[in-house]
């Protein structure tokens, strides 16, 4: 919401929204307000969303994607394992 309000203050609307994926809600936090505009038909123009990740610790494009229990007793819900 903050990025959208800052752009509105400058009377601008983005062509691209780029956000980091893999550590927290950075990508979803920056994309959501603009994505909502698109699905609710309020967008001023088409926006391209680009997700980026670090090459040193890529979690989406490399490695295996597996789940396991978070404790030895296997009582916790399954958690995603990181390589």
GROMACS elastic network, one bead per residue, 0.5 to 0.9 nm:
[ bonds ]
;  ai    aj funct       b0    kb
    1     4     6  0.51207   500
    1     5     6  0.61126   500
    1     6     6  0.85864   500
    1    29     6  0.79869   500
    1    30     6  0.74659   500
    1    32     6  0.84047   500
    1    33     6  0.60873   500
    1    34     6  0.88557   500
    2     5     6  0.51579   500
    2     6     6  0.61554   500
    2     7     6  0.86633   500
    2    30     6  0.85506   500
    3     6     6  0.50968   500
    3     7     6  0.62345   500
    3     8     6  0.85896   500
    3    30     6  0.71056   500
    3    33     6  0.89514   500
    4     7     6  0.51790   500
    4     8     6  0.61424   500
    4     9     6  0.86782   500
    4    13     6  0.79607   500
    4    14     6  0.89205   500
    4    30     6  0.84232   500
    4    33     6  0.70978   500
    4    34     6  0.75586   500
    5     9     6  0.61845   500
    5    10     6  0.88042   500
    6     9     6  0.51402   500
    6    10     6  0.66963   500
    6    11     6  0.87928   500
    6    12     6  0.86886   500
    7    10     6  0.51781   500
    7    11     6  0.61415   500
    7    12     6  0.50262   500
    7    13     6  0.61986   500
    7    14     6  0.79266   500
    8    12     6  0.57145   500
    8    13     6  0.71343   500
    9    12     6  0.76452   500
   10    13     6  0.88606   500
   13    43     6  0.87682   500
   13    44     6  0.71949   500
   13    45     6  0.79326   500
   13    47     6  0.87986   500
   14    17     6  0.66831   500
   14    34     6  0.86934   500
   14    45     6  0.84497   500
   14    46     6  0.87316   500
   14    47     6  0.65813   500
   14    48     6  0.86635   500
   15    45     6  0.77174   500
   15    46     6  0.68718   500
   15    48     6  0.62948   500
   15    49     6  0.88007   500
   16    46     6  0.87927   500
   16    47     6  0.54523   500
   16    49     6  0.58556   500
   16    50     6  0.72212   500
   17    27     6  0.89034   500
   17    30     6  0.73178   500
   17    31     6  0.65102   500
   17    34     6  0.82724   500
   17    47     6  0.70866   500
   17    48     6  0.62899   500
   17    50     6  0.61855   500
   17    51     6  0.85653   500
   18    27     6  0.73796   500
   18    30     6  0.79088   500
   18    31     6  0.79284   500
   18    48     6  0.84305   500
   18    49     6  0.60184   500
   18    51     6  0.59490   500
   18    52     6  0.72604   500
   19    26     6  0.61210   500
   19    28     6  0.78227   500
   19    29     6  0.85700   500
   19    30     6  0.67041   500
   19    31     6  0.75678   500
   19    49     6  0.80744   500
   19    50     6  0.65502   500
   19    51     6  0.53144   500
   19    52     6  0.61803   500
   19    53     6  0.86655   500
   20    23     6  0.77098   500
   20    24     6  0.83408   500
   20    25     6  0.83975   500
   20    26     6  0.57850   500
   20    27     6  0.52650   500
   20    28     6  0.89720   500
   20    50     6  0.87342   500
   20    51     6  0.59129   500
   20    53     6  0.57717   500
   20    54     6  0.82947   500
   21    24     6  0.70610   500
   21    25     6  0.75359   500
   21    26     6  0.67321   500
   21    27     6  0.56485   500
   21    28     6  0.84350   500
   21    51     6  0.60415   500
   21    52     6  0.58402   500
   21    53     6  0.54495   500
   21    54     6  0.85533   500
   21    59     6  0.85674   500
   21    60     6  0.83509   500
   22    25     6  0.82597   500
   22    26     6  0.86536   500
   22    27     6  0.87156   500
   22    52     6  0.86432   500
   22    53     6  0.65295   500
   22    54     6  0.84724   500
   22    57     6  0.86792   500
   22    58     6  0.76017   500
   22    59     6  0.62742   500
   22    60     6  0.75320   500
   23    26     6  0.77269   500
   23    53     6  0.89845   500
   24    27     6  0.78830   500
   24    28     6  0.87797   500
   25    28     6  0.53458   500
   25    29     6  0.56876   500
   25    30     6  0.85056   500
   26    29     6  0.52020   500
   26    30     6  0.63364   500
   26    31     6  0.85792   500
   27    30     6  0.54966   500
   27    31     6  0.60175   500
   27    32     6  0.83517   500
   27    50     6  0.87461   500
   27    51     6  0.67931   500
   27    52     6  0.86087   500
   28    31     6  0.50989   500
   28    32     6  0.55986   500
   28    33     6  0.89740   500
   29    32     6  0.57760   500
   29    33     6  0.77792   500
   30    33     6  0.69162   500
   30    34     6  0.77878   500
   31    34     6  0.55998   500
   31    35     6  0.59182   500
   31    36     6  0.85290   500
   31    49     6  0.70485   500
   32    35     6  0.50033   500
   32    36     6  0.59632   500
   32    37     6  0.86236   500
   33    36     6  0.52216   500
   33    37     6  0.65276   500
   34    37     6  0.50922   500
   34    38     6  0.65892   500
   34    43     6  0.73562   500
   34    47     6  0.76953   500
   35    38     6  0.51024   500
   35    39     6  0.63705   500
   35    40     6  0.85279   500
   35    43     6  0.84011   500
   35    47     6  0.81966   500
   35    49     6  0.86370   500
   36    39     6  0.52862   500
   36    40     6  0.59339   500
   36    41     6  0.83145   500
   36    42     6  0.80575   500
   36    43     6  0.82925   500
   37    40     6  0.52806   500
   37    41     6  0.59357   500
   37    44     6  0.82163   500
   38    41     6  0.51046   500
   38    42     6  0.60453   500
   38    44     6  0.84782   500
   38    45     6  0.83152   500
   38    46     6  0.75470   500
   38    47     6  0.80965   500
   39    42     6  0.76897   500
   39    43     6  0.82335   500
   40    43     6  0.77745   500
   41    44     6  0.85934   500
   42    45     6  0.88486   500
   43    46     6  0.70793   500
   43    47     6  0.83337   500
   44    47     6  0.89994   500
   53    56     6  0.87771   500
   53    57     6  0.76938   500
   53    58     6  0.58765   500
   53    59     6  0.76446   500
   53    60     6  0.77766   500
   53    61     6  0.86791   500
   54    57     6  0.55559   500
   54    58     6  0.55149   500
   54    59     6  0.85844   500
   55    58     6  0.52520   500
   57    62     6  0.88524   500
   57    83     6  0.88095   500
   58    61     6  0.62090   500
   58    62     6  0.60456   500
   58    63     6  0.80516   500
   59    62     6  0.61642   500
   59    63     6  0.71105   500
   59    64     6  0.87314   500
   59    65     6  0.83179   500
   59    82     6  0.71202   500
   59    83     6  0.79422   500
   60    63     6  0.80123   500
   60    65     6  0.83363   500
   62    65     6  0.86687   500
   63    82     6  0.82799   500
   63    83     6  0.63285   500
   64    81     6  0.85111   500
   64    82     6  0.80206   500
   64    83     6  0.70245   500
   65    80     6  0.72804   500
   65    81     6  0.69626   500
   65    82     6  0.75263   500
   65    83     6  0.83653   500
   66    79     6  0.84470   500
   66    80     6  0.59048   500
   66    81     6  0.55466   500
   66    82     6  0.78850   500
   67    78     6  0.57948   500
   67    79     6  0.52997   500
   67    81     6  0.53734   500
   67    82     6  0.88880   500
   68    71     6  0.87734   500
   68    74     6  0.84782   500
   68    77     6  0.82741   500
   68    78     6  0.50888   500
   68    79     6  0.55114   500
   68    80     6  0.65913   500
   68    81     6  0.65599   500
   69    72     6  0.74250   500
   69    73     6  0.83308   500
   69    74     6  0.52713   500
   69    75     6  0.71888   500
   69    76     6  0.58456   500
   69    77     6  0.60527   500
   69    79     6  0.59387   500
   69    80     6  0.86830   500
   70    73     6  0.87201   500
   70    74     6  0.69594   500
   70    75     6  0.79482   500
   70    76     6  0.57821   500
   70    77     6  0.71187   500
   70    78     6  0.66818   500
   70    79     6  0.62063   500
   71    74     6  0.53790   500
   71    75     6  0.67235   500
   71    76     6  0.63714   500
   72    75     6  0.79573   500
   73    76     6  0.81125   500
   74    77     6  0.79280   500
   74    78     6  0.85485   500
   75    78     6  0.89362   500
   76    79     6  0.83102   500
